Amino acid sequence: MASKMVFRGYIDNDGVFKMPEVQKERMYKFAQSYKKGTNLDITVEKHKKKRSLRQNNYYFGVVCDIVGEHLGNLPNDQHKIFKQLHNSKLVEVNGQYIEVAQSTKDLSTEEFNKYVERCRLWATIDLNCPTPDPGEYDYE
């Protein structure tokens, strides 16, 4: 059994929360799959639009490819380097803090754009390896 599921709803023009019937049914069915007496937490958060295939193609096919080639790295290895440099967080381990790369898969379109721009800026300034803007290159 899945431990977490996402159900979609929206706020209409009158400010009223709405949820399609099929979503309500799925939510109730999922909730009732737990044993009787189980306490459940329900979280509501704003929907984040995930990055697009076009963004992904540009990032891997242009940015990671060009910078990776400049440094002698494969695009996927360059992606790992970018994550470590530009999408990491400090984690405490035995009283010491280390930077741990975070996944980019859950970034919203806006967050992913900012991440890619940090990567491009670093490549341009620190490596003298500029990359074309998204509209300047065929990466489909």
Secondary structure as UniProt FT lines:
FT   STRAND          10..11
FT   TURN            13..14
FT   STRAND          17..18
FT   HELIX           21..31
FT   TURN            32..33
FT   TURN            36..37
FT   HELIX           53..58
FT   HELIX           59..64
FT   HELIX           65..71
FT   HELIX           75..86
FT   STRAND          88..93
FT   TURN            94..95
FT   STRAND          96..101
FT   TURN            105..106
FT   HELIX           109..127
FT   HELIX           134..136
//
